[in-house]
Amino acid sequence: MSAKELVEYVAKSLVDDPEAVKVTEVEDEEGTVIELHVAEDDMGKVIGRNGSVAKALRTLLKVTAAREGSSVQLEII
C-alpha cells in the first residue's frame, strides 16, 4: 500500500463524508508532500484532540516512507 492510499483509507474511515476526501501527491525538492482535503465539518475528526490523530497519521507515513527510502510529509488542508 502506498503512502497516498494509506492516507486516503484512514481519512475515509474517520470522516462522516468519505466522498469529500481528496488526496493529492506533490513531488518536492525534499521529497513527497501528501495533501489531504476533507469537508470542513470533518476537519476536527482528522486532526483530533490536540492533534493526536494527525500526529498518528504522520507517524504511519514516516514508517511507510522509511521502508521505501523516501521522505513524506502530510498537509491537512
N, C-alpha and C positions, 0 to 999 in steps of 0.2 A: 504494500500500500504506500503510495507516495505521500509526501507531506501535505499536498493540496487536498487529496482525497481524505486524509485523516482529519484535517480541519473541517472540511465540509460535513463529514459524517458526525463528528462530535457536535458541531454547531446545530445541525438539523435535529439532533437528539435532544438538545437543550431548549430550543425555542418553541413558541406556540404557533408560529407561522413559518414552517420549513420552506415554503415556496419563495419566501423573500430572501433566503440565504443565498449570497453570491460570493464566490471565492475566486480571486484572480491571483495569478502568479506573475511577478515582475522581476526581471533579472537586473541586478545592481552591481556596482563595482565590488562591493563587499560580499556578495552572494545573492541569495534569493529572498525577496520580500513577498510574503503572502498577505494579501489584503482581504479582510473578512467584512462583508457588508451584511447587516441584518436589519430587520424592521426596528424602528425607533422604540417601540414598546418592548422589544425583546433585548435591548441593549444591556439592561441590568442583569438578565439571566446569563448572558455570555461573559460579562465582566465579573459578576459575582460580588459577594460582600467583601469589601476591602481588596478587590481584585484577585480573589483566591482562584476563581475559575480561569481567568486569563493567565495567571501565573502557572497553573497546572497545564494548560494548553501549550504555553510556551516551553515548558519543561519537556513535554512529549515531543514537541518539534525539535528541540535540541538533541534529544536521543535519536530521533529518526535521521536527522541531518548528520550526526556523528557516525552513524552506520554507513551512510553514503559518502562520507568525507567531504561534506559541503557545509555552508553556513546558511541558516534560515532564520528570518525574523518575521514576527507576526504583528500586523497592524489591524486594529479593530476600528472600523470606520462606520 
